[in-house]
Amino acid sequence: MVASLAGLRRQALRVSTLKQSVADTSVATVRPTRVRHQVLAWICSLSIITYLDRVCISTSAPYISRDLGLTPFEMGLAFSAFAMAYALFEVPGGWLADRIGPRKVITRIVVWWSVFTAFTGLVNRLWTLVAVRFAFGAGEAGMYPNSAKVFSRWVPASERGQATGLMWTYARSGGAISPLLVVVMLGYMGWRTTFWVFGLLGVVWAIFFWYWFRDHPEEKKGVNEAELQIIRSGHIPRDEMNHVRVPWRRLVSSGNLWAICWMYFCMAYPWYFYITWLPTYLMSRGLSMAYAGLPLAFGAVGCTLGGFLTDYVVRRTQNLRHRRYIGFGGFFLGSLAMVSSVVIDNPVGAVVAFALSSFFGDMALASCWAVCMDVGHELAGTVSGAMNMWGNLAGSVAPWVMGLLFQTFGIWDVPILVSGGIFFIGALLWLRIDPAQSVIREPVRNASTA
C-alpha cells in the first residue's frame, strides 16, 4: 500500500514537472508583446512637452523683460524661482512615485504645471512672474523621478540606459525646437498667448495618459507572459516592492549618493545657461535667437549615443562600475568645449563650441540616471529625485549668479568660464561614484512583511 502511494506521488510529480516544462516552452515560443515600448513613447512625448514649456521663457525673456521693465538680475530671479521650486520638490515627487505609483503622480503634476504655464501669460509685474514660475517648477519637479520609477517597473535592467537616453533625447529635442517654434509664435500671437497654447497641450496629454497607463505591467491589457518575463528580469518581486520604506538615515549618510548629487550639481550649473541666458547672449553678439536651439539639438544626439554606449559597456564588461568612465569622459570634454567658446572670436563658432559642450555633457546623462536605478533599486524614484534636486539647486543659483556677473563685468566671458570650471569638478566627482554600491544596502521592510 505504501509502495503504491509512493508510486502515485512520483507519477504526480512527473506529470507536474511535464506540465511546467510545457508551460515554459509555450511561453518561450510565444513572441513577446512590446507594450513597454509604448510606455517609453509616452514618457518621451512628455519629455518634449516638458522642455517646450521650460525653454519657452528663455526665448520670450527679452520681450517679457521689455514689457515688465525687468533688469537682467530681476529676470534671473524669475529663472531661479523655477529652478528653486524644481529642486525643493524633487525628492517629494520621487517619494510619492514610490509610495502611490507614478500614474497618479504624473497625471496630477502635468495638469498642475500646464495650468501655471498658461498663467505665465497673465503676469504683470516681477513678483507675480516669480510666483508663477515657482509654482510651475514645483509641478515639473516630479516628472523625471517618476519617469525613473516607470522605467524601474516597465524596463528590464539591460535596456534602462537606452530608455533613459531616448527620454533625454526627446527632452533635448523639445528644447531644441522650442526657440524656433516660439520665435514663430511670438510673431503671430505674442508671448502671452504662446504660454496659453503650451499650457493647453499639457492638459490634453495628461487626460489621455490617465486612461491608458497602468503602474504595473501585470495590470495592463495587451502585455503577454513572454514580455512580463523580459520585464521581470532582475526585478524585485512586486509583493516585496510594495512594502519597502525609505531608509532616510542610510541615504543621508551614503558617500556614494552625495557624490552622485554633487556630480549632477556640477552638470546642471553650466547647462542652465542654455535654457536661460543663451538667447540674450546671442542677441548681444548679433545672432538670431533661433541659434539657441543648437546646443540642445547636439545634446539630443549625445543623449541617444550615451544611452546605447552605457548599456553596451555594461553588457560587454558585466561590470556596472564602467558607467562612471563614460560620465567622466563626457563631463571632461564638455568642460573643455565650454571654456574654448570664450577664446573663439566668431559668434557662430562660439555657439558651435556651446553645442559641443552640450553634446559631451548629455552623452553622460543616461549614465547619470541609470546609476540612480543601479544604486537605488526599488527606491529609484527617491534616489533619482535626490540627484535631480541637487542638480536643480544649481539651477536655482546659476541664472541669477550669471546675470549678476554679466551685470557687474559687462561681458559674458566671466560667467562662462565659471561654468566650465564647475563642469570640470563634476568630471572628477564621477571617479568617486561607484554604480555597483547600493545606497540603501539591505532594504528596510515593514514589520508586516519581515
N, C-alpha and C positions, 0 to 999 in steps of 0.2 A: 504493500500500500504506500509506504514511504517512498519507495523507489519510483512508484508510478507518479506520485505528486512531484517528485524532483524532476522526472522527465517532462511533466506538463509545464513546470516552471521554465525549464531550459527551452522548450519549444516556444513558449510565450515570449521569452527574451529574444529568441532568434527572429520571431515574427515582428516584434517591436523594433529591433535593430534594422531589419529589412525595410520596414515602413519608413523609418527615419532616413535610411540611405536613399530610398526612392524619393522622399520629400526633398532632401538636399540636392539630389541630382536634378529634380524638377526645377528647383529654384535656380540652380546653376545654369540650366539650359534656357531659362526664360530671359529675354532681353530686358535689361533694367530700364525703367522709365527715367525721365530726365527732368522731373519736376524741380529738382534742386537748381537746375539752370534757369528755370523761370523765376525762382526766388532771387537768384543773383540778378536777373534782369530788372526785377522790381527795385532792388537796392541800388543798382546802377542808375536807373531813371531818377530815383530820389536824389542821388548824388548830384545829378545835373541841376535839378531844381534848387538844391541847397546852395550851390555855387552861383547860380543865376541870381538868387535873392541876396547872397552875401556880397558879390562883386559889383552888383548894380550901383551901390552907393559910392564906390570909388570913382566910377566913370561919371556919376552925377555930381560928385563933390564940388567941382568948380562952379556949377550952376547953383547948388544949394548954398555954398559959401557966399556967392554974389547976392542971392535973393534974401538970405537971412543976415547978411553983413558979418560973417564969421572970419576971424583971423586963422592962420594955419594952426596955431596952438589950439584954438577952440574947436576947429574941425577935427584935430587929432583927438580931442577929448571924446567927441562923438564916435570916432573909430574905436577908441579904447573902451567905451561903455559896452559895446557889443562884446569885445573880447573878454572883459572882466566878468560879465554875466555868463558867457560861454565857459569860462574857466570854473566859476563857482558851482555851476550846475552839472558839470561833467560827471562827477562821482555819484551824486544823487540819481542822475539819468541812468548810469550804468547799473547802480544798485537796484533801481526799480525794474530794469530789464531782468536781472537775476531773480527778483522777488515775484513779480506778477506777470512776466512774459513780455517780449518785445512787441507783440501785436497791439496790445492796449496802449503801451507807451508811445510807440511810433505814431499811431493814428492821432493821439492827443497832441503830441508836440508839433506835428506837421500842421495841424489846424491852428495851434497857438501861434507858431512863428509866421504862418501865412497871414493871419489877421494883423499882426504887428508889422509885417512887410507892407500891407496896404495902408496901415496907419502912418507909416513914414511919409506918405504923400499928403498928410494933413498937418504936419508940424509947421509952426510959425515962429519959433524962437529957439535959442540954444538948448534951454533946459528941457523943452518938450522933445527935441531931437535926441538928446542924451537919454531921456527916459524911455522913449520908444525903442531906441536901438538896444538898450539894456534888456528890455522885455523880449525883443527879437532874439538876442543872444541866448537868453535863458531857455527859449524854446529849441533853438538849433543845437544846444549843448548835448542833448541826448542822442542825436542822430547816429554818430559813429560808434559810441559804446553799444548802442542797441543793434547796430549792424554787425558788430563783432559777436554779439550774443546770437544773432540769427545764424551767422556762419558757424559758430561753435556747435549749433544743433543741426544744421542742414548740410554742412560741407565736411567731408572727410579730411583728416589732417593733411593728407598728401596733396590736397587741392586748395588749401587755405591761402597760400601765398598768391597763387594765380587769381583766386576770387578777390582777395584784398587788392591786388594790383589792378584788376579790371575796375573795381569800385572806384579807386582813386583816379584811374584813367578817365572815367566818365565825369568824376568831380572836376578834375582839371579841365576837361573839355568844356564843361559848362562854364567854368571861369574864363576859358579862352574865347568862347563865342559871346560871352556876356558883353564885353566892351563894344564889339561890332553891332550886336543887336540893340544895345542901349543907345548907342550913338544914333542909329536909325530911328528908334522910338522917340528919342528926345526931340528929333527934328519934326516929328509928326504930332506928338501929343504932350511934350514937356515932361519934366521929371516927376511930377506928382502923379499923373495918370499912369506912367510907366510902373510905379510901385504898386498901384492898384491892380494892374494886369498880372504882375508876377504873384501877388497875393492870391488871386483867384485860382491860378494854376495849381498852387499847393493844396488848396481845399478840395479841388476836384480829384487830385491824386489820392488824398487821404481817404475819401469815400470809397473809391474802388479798391484800395488796398485792404480796408477793413473787411470787405465782403469776400475777398479772395484768399488772403493769407491765413495760415494757421501756425501756432507756435512750435508744434512738433510735427515731424514728417508723418508719424503714425496717425495723426488727426486729419491729414489732407487726402481727399479723394484723388485717385489717379496715381498715387505712389505705390508701386508694387513691392513685393517682398525682396526682389533682387536689388532694387535701388536702396531699400532700407538696410540691407546688409552692407552695401557700399558706404552709406552714410554712417552707420554704426561703428565702422572700423576705427578702433582707438578711442571710442567714446565711453564715458562713464554711463552706466545704466540709468535710465530715466528715473526709476524709483529712488535712486540714491541722489540724483541731481536735485530733486525737488525738496530735499531735506538738508541742504548744506547751508550753513550760516557763515557770514563773513568773519574771518579771524582778524579783526582790525589791528590788534596788537602785533601780530606777526607781519602784517602788511607794512605797518608804520616802521617796524624795526628791520625790514629787509633792505640790505645794501643794494641788492640786485634791482629792486623796484625803484629805489632812489636814483640809481644810475640811469635807468630807463626814463624816468621822469625828467631829469636834468638834460639828458640827451635830446629829448623832444622839445624842451625849452629852447635849446640852442638851435634847433632846426626852425622852430616857429618864429623866433625873433626876426631873422632876415627875411623869411618868407612873407611876413605880413607887409613888407614894403610893397610887394607886388599887388596886393588887393586893397591897399590904402593910398599910398603916395605916388605910385608909379605913373598914373595918368597926369598928375600935377607936374612930376619930374619931366615927362615927355613934352608938356606944353612949355616948360621953361627952356627946353632945348630946341623948340621949334618943330616938334614932330607931332603927328596926328595921334590922338588918344587911341586910335584903333590898334596901334602897336602894343598897347597894354596887354593884349591877349597873347602875345608871343611867348613870354615865359611860361604861362600856364599851358599853352599848346605843346611846348617842348616837354613840360612836366608830365603831360598826359602820356607821351611816348615813353618817358622814363618810368612811369608807374607800371605800364604794361611789361616793359623789359625787366624791371626789377622783380615783378611778381613771378614771372617764369624763371628768372635766374635764381631767386632764393629757394624755390621748390626744387629746382634742378640740382643745386648744390647739396641740399639736404638729402635728396634721394640718392645722389651719386656717392656721397661720403657716409650716409647713415649717421650723421652727426649734426645735431641741432646747433652746436656752437659755431658752425661756419656761417650762420646768418650774420654774425657780427662783423665779419670781414667785408661783406657786401655793404653793410652800413657804414663802416669806416671809410671805404673807398669812395662811396657816394658823397659823404659829407666833406671829405678832404678835397676832392676835386671841385665840389660845389663852392667851397670857401675860396679856392684859388680863382675860380671864374668870376666870382663876385668882386673880389679885390681888383682883378685885372680890368674891370669896367671903368675904374677911376682913371687909369692911365691911357685909355683909348679916347682920342680926340673926336673921332667921328661918332655922332649921336646914334646912328643906326648900329655901328659896331658895338657901342656900349650896350644897346638893347640886346644884341645877339649874345653878348657876354652874360647878361642877366638871364637870358633864355637857357644858356648852357649851365649856369649855376642851378637854375630850377630843374633842368633835366637830371643832373647828377644827384641833387638832393632828393628828388622824387624817385630816383632809381632805388633809394634805400627805404622808401615809405612802406612798401609791402613788408619788408623785414621788420620795421617798427611795430606794425600791427600784428604780424604773425608771431613775433616774440611775446606779445601780451597773451596770445592764446597758448603759446608754448609753456609759459611760466604760470599762467593763471588758471588753466584747465577749466573746471566748471564755474569759476568766478571770472571768466574772461571779460564780462561786462564791467565789473567793478575795477579790474586791473587796467583795462584799456581806458576806462573813464578817468582813472588817476593819472595816467600818462597824458591823455589829451587835456586834462585840467591844467597840468603843469605847462604844457605847450601853450595853452591859451592865456595863462598868466603872463607869458612872454608877449603874447599878442595884445594884452591889455596895457603893457608897458611900452612896447615898441612904437606904436603910432604917435603918442604924444611926445616921447623922447626924440623921435626922428623929427617931428615938427619943431620941437624946441631947439634942437641942434641946427636945423636949417635956418630957423629964425634968428639964431644967435650968430652963426658964422656966415650966413648968406650963400653957402654953397652946399651941394648935395654930397660932396666927397666925404665929409666927416661922418654923417650917419651911415653911408655905405661901407666905409672902412670898419666902423664899429661892428656892423652886421657881419661882415666877412670874418672878423676875429672871433665873434661868438660862434659862428658856424664851425670854425676850426676846433674850438673847445669841444663841440659836440662830437667831432670825429674822434678825439681822444677818449671821450666817455664810452664810445662803442667798444673799445678794447677792455673796458671794465665789465661790460654786460655779459652774463652767462645765460644763453637761452635754454640750457638744459637744467638750470637750477630753479626749482619751483619756489615761488614767493609765498606759498601757503603751506608748503611741506605736506604733512598729513592733514587731510580735510577734517574740519571740526564739525561734528554732526549732532543733531538734537538727540536728547535722551530717548526719544520715541523710536529712533532707528539705530541706536547704539547696540 
